[in-house]
Amino acid sequence: MESFATEKFSLIVLGILLLLSSFSIEQVTKKCEIFTAEYQKLTRGFRPWCNEFQKRDFKLYAICDNIKDIVRDLQEVPLKTDTICIRVHSKTVPPGAFSHLSHLIAIYLGGGFQVLPGAFKELQYLEVLWLENIDNHDISFRSNSFLGLESLKELRLSQIPFAGINCSILNSLHQLESLIFYKNNITKLSQVTSEISMLQRLKNLSIIANYISTIDENDCLFKTHFSSSEVNKYGNNISFLDISLNPLSIIKSNSLCDFPYLSVFRVDEALFPVHQLYQSGIQRIETLSMQKIQIYVKLKDIFELAFYFHVTELVMDKCYISEERPAGSIPLRLRRLNLSFNLIASLTWKLMNKLLYLQRLLVSNNRINFLEPCHNYTNLTFGLIDLDLASNYISIIRTKQFHCLGSLETLLLNNNIISIIEDSAFEGLDKLSLLNLENNNVAQLGMYSFLGLYNLKNLSLYYNIIQEINPWTFHDLHQLQEIKLSFNGDIFSINWLYDIKTHLQNMLIKTFVSSITLEANVFKLLPVLSTLEVDGKNIILDDCNAFPFTKIHSLQVWNNIHLMCLLPETSSALPYFMELESLSYGSVLSDKHHITALSSNRSYLKKLKYLHLQELNGVDESSELVYDNLFHGLTKLEYLYLINTDISYFTVNMFKDLSSLRMFVVNDQFIEELQEGLFNNLKNIEYVYFMDVGIKCNCRMSWVVEWMATNPQVHVTDFFKQKCIVGTSSFELLYFFNRQCPEKLEQIMFMSTFFVTLFIILTAMLYENVWWYLLYLRYTWMAMIKHGKHKQGRDKYEYDAFVSYSSYDDWWVVNQLLPNLEEKGPPYFSVCLHNRDFVAGKTIVDNIVNSINTSRWTLCLLTHNYLKSHWCFWEMKMATYSLINESRDFLLIVLLEKISLDELSYYHKLAKLLKKKTYLEWPEDVKDQQLFWARLRKTIADSD
């Protein structure tokens, strides 16, 4: 034992020396970037190779690049991460690679690697898995590569040649609903469909961007390859089929018979004549998508197709459609129609008559300059709910233009050239909830411009050039909750708000000129207003003593210089917003100016949690704004975003009150210095992001390396990737630190790494080699006090064997072990089981120690479930230390299942024990089982 301890200590010392001698700044740079859901508020994208995968909701997202050792490199990823995107530079994805990330819902793996059995074990919540071959590397699988993915619902295999995939690996994915093949060199539909018959829950099948040019009768497996008894096992569950981006030019008769009823059928960018679908074997399609189809197609033919297949949603954008009055059959079941990005020049009642039951119509990004959806001489009405006319050439909204669309709830007219809204233009739209008129040329709003919009909740006239609003313009908008307006002049009064005061929650006002005056007597009448956004150089509150500041919880001020009160005595208005939880502020990007809006004391903003500052780079030297105390008093602040703020010196004093800060983001600015100790007061900081930042080359900032090394729980993104600037030259910051600051870095890294590493190693040694032994001695001593001195010989043992096993293996114990040990004899052995013989009222640990001490043998039944059990390992450790303490060999190990060496290698002590001790293996053959019981009984009987 002494020589072993000396050897182990020598190895530890050698490991420390090697670690310290080889340490460099690269070891502080993390392989993974961590993003929270709050990060989505920023406008920055993720890594290009992860763009498509990131289009999903997440709470905690990790992006990891250049991963060479998955198990080691992913240790820095937070345990609660739910989505991870990885580019792998490793030959294998080993067993248990993600087992510590048990909250994962979605994984993307890109690169070239082999997926080993057990790679995804213990991921009980994983629902989405994408695997992509990057840079022409190979991805391969073993027979049980997907074992353990019982909850997986979506699998995407990208750029992995289908010929190299043994589809039997999919058989364990019993919950799989969506299977996506992308760029897999697939030439026949039946290549895939013939291999997936066992996926009973599969609903969505996508074979995208492959080489399928023809679908023929050999692709119809449903009738030619399966007996009547097998019909229900194949094909019927698939209701979503996507074969887009294939060079598909021919669909032969009955070739798609395996998919008679499709909820979604996507054939985007196809080449086949649409009439070939009639005899394809498909009987019904709910949603048909033929975007960017590569042959000329008439709207008439598409409508007839929709009529024949009972289509309810039709997507035909980017198809060069120009028809305005299609003839032919009326698709009565059509509810949603997308004709965006085509060449349609007018929308008239002649088209609408074909779409009597349509609920949603998208015709944005066409060439519409004539709008007449309703016939003036008929009372015909339509059931349309959503109408998108954005990005066209509409210049005028005429009286009662939409009177036949009484069910309309959403109307999008943004990004047109509308300059005139006639009186009663929207009359008849009693149910309209959202009206978007952004980015037009509206200058005047008359008394009856919005007549009859009794249920309107959201109105946007942002980026128009409004010069005049009639006081009665909004008379009917009693339900309005959000309004956005832009003016081409100073705003001296907002008395037009009187009629929309009751339900208004969010308001945005912008002027392209200079001033906006906010009247206290008007704001007093807005009982539920909580979000205010104003955009102008001079924002003036007429009376800050009377203004209802406590209502406002979110304030956004843009392109501003002054935010001030007329009363009392021309003072800054910002300190009065004492209930603010969110503040966004941006100044004017122009010549130098004397900014006053932020120059006042911000300590009054005691509830502020979110602060976003940008475009402060125009502040002149005479400004009262002092950056060093900019954040003083903000003790509740959690999120701080700085974008092009011109703050070049970040000091300890600046951040001294930010004890609640969780996220700090710096974007698009130049930093001369980060003062040492800057983050010392940020006790709750979790995420620091640097984006497009220039940093003055200075070795004094190398203290950040030490801080990152000693604060691994803080996720610092892209700091070392920023540009280090000297004169007209620039380098990557990592390169500068390595080349120009080696002595400073070596000193920092040696000291910080030595103490951190020493602490971790001593803790690990204490836990693994001392703590368990001390704990064992404690419980043994307690047992000796309770039971008296040990008796000598056989009488001191109450049981012949204590059985350590997982509860999941209870069946084998009850049906195999007990009958062969307790019921067959002589001799008849007494066995101790935790669920039968543990003493009620004692702690579990007390019972374990007592059972080991009062049993001649401890019998460990090793299975996969055993390896996962905390208590089973506790029992084995206690038995091992008892073995050392008493110098007695009483530990028996039985392997009930085949466990590979790869899996055992993650349990070092157990693997070492199995190499030293003889163990028994449970055989599958009945005759061999009889020999097994004979050997086990002899071993127990011969002891002591």
DAFENGI-V777836 format. One record per helix or strand. SS is the DSSP state (A for helix, B for strand). FROM is the first residue (numbers start at 1). LEN is the number of residues. If there is no record, write none. Layout:
BEGIN
SS&FROM&LEN, SS&FROM&LEN
END
This chain:
BEGIN
A&2&21, A&25&3, B&32&5, A&37&5, A&48&3, B&60&8, A&70&7, B&83&6, B&92&2, B&106&6, B&113&3, B&128&6, B&139&3, B&154&5, A&162&3, A&167&6, B&178&5, A&189&5, B&204&5, B&214&2, A&217&3, A&221&4, A&228&6, B&240&3, B&250&2, B&261&6, A&274&6, B&284&6, A&299&10, B&313&3, B&336&3, B&346&3, A&349&4, B&360&3, B&370&3, B&386&3, B&396&2, B&410&3, B&420&2, B&434&3, B&444&2, B&458&9, B&468&2, B&482&6, B&491&1, A&495&6, B&506&6, B&515&4, A&520&4, B&531&5, B&538&4, A&549&3, B&554&7, B&562&4, B&571&2, A&574&3, B&582&6, B&593&1, B&610&5, B&619&1, A&627&3, B&639&5, B&649&2, B&663&5, B&670&2, B&673&2, B&687&5, B&694&3, A&699&12, B&715&3, B&723&4, B&729&4, A&733&8, A&742&46, A&794&3, B&799&6, A&807&17, B&831&2, A&834&4, A&844&10, B&855&8, A&864&5, A&870&17, B&891&5, A&901&4, A&908&9, B&920&2, A&926&17
END
